[in-house]
Amino acid sequence: MPSFKIDVSTAVVFVATAPEPKVKNFATGERTVNAEGKPMSTVGLLVSDEGEGNLLKVTIPENGYPEGLAPGMPVKVIGLKAKDWENEFNGQKRHGIAFSAVAITPVA
């Protein structure tokens, strides 16, 4: 499925939830990795632009953010993309939008 770039150049972005490891298999604890084999994490971001705010759960490589990223910190998001997904689990179809980024850096 195609992915779409999201322009956040005019947005104000804050960390809503600290990064957590993204788990592929909860039974085994296996981590999700990207195409380069880097472990992935998820971070909650509050994105505010043009009078509207949205909370996004963004997947990012562990080497794409600094240690100490904490809720309330203003950040810049590099390479934010959205990709739709669909799967079937226990006979029920599910769908949504997954967000990913290349990096997150603190704003000075």
N, C-alpha and C positions, 0 to 999 in steps of 0.2 A: 504494500500500500504506500502511496506517496506521503511525503512529509512536507510541511509548510513552514517557512521561516516566519517568526513573529518579531515585529519591530517594537522594541521596548526603549528606543532611543529617547523618547519624550516622557517615559514613565518614571515614577518614583517606585523603587523596589526595596522591600524590607524582608529580612529573614523572619518567617513566622514560626517555623520549627527547625531545630538543629538537625544537621545531616545524620541519617541512620543508615546502616548497611541494608542494601536491597537483597532480599533473600529469594532465591529461585525455588528452593524446595524446603519447606518448613520442617518436614519430617527428618531430613538429613542435615539441615542447616547450610546446604550448598548456596553459595553466593551467586548472584547474577553478575556476569562479566560482559563487556562490550566486545566488538569484533577484534579489537587488539588484545583481548585477554585481560583488560584492566577491571578490577572489582568496581561495582557500581554502588552508589548511595542515592538516597532520596532526601530532598530538603523541601520544606514548605516555604513558599514565597508569597508575599502580599504585593500584588502589582496594582498600582493606582495610576490611572491616566484618564484625562478628560472627564474628571468628576466621577469615575467609576472605579471600584476596587474589586479585585478578584484574588482568591486564594488558589494557588496552583501547587500541585505536588510534582516536583521536577526531579527527573533522574539525571545524575551527573557522575562522571568518573571520579573515583576517590582522589586522584591527583589533580582534579579540576577546581578545588577550593582549598582555602587555607585552614589550618588547624585553628580552632577557637571560634569558628563561625557560630554565632549565637542569636537567639531571637531578639528582634528589635534593631539589629544592625542594618544600616543602609548598604545596599550592594548594587553592583553592576552585573548584568547577566550577559554572557557572551554566547552567541550561537543558539538562542532559544528556538526550538522547533515544536510543532504539534503534529501528531500522527494519529489517525483514527485506528481503532482495533475492534475485532469481533472474535468471540470464541463461544464454544458450547461447553457447559460444565453441568454435570448431572442432569442432562436433558434440557437445560435452560440456556437460551441464547443470551449472551451478554455483549455489550458494546460500550465504547467510550472513547475518550481522547487521552493519549499519553503525551506528556511534555518531557522534553529532554533539553539539556544544554551542554555546551562544551566546557564552560568554566563560569565560576562565580567569584567576583573579587570585591573586597570591601571598598566603599567610597570614602575617600579621605575627608 
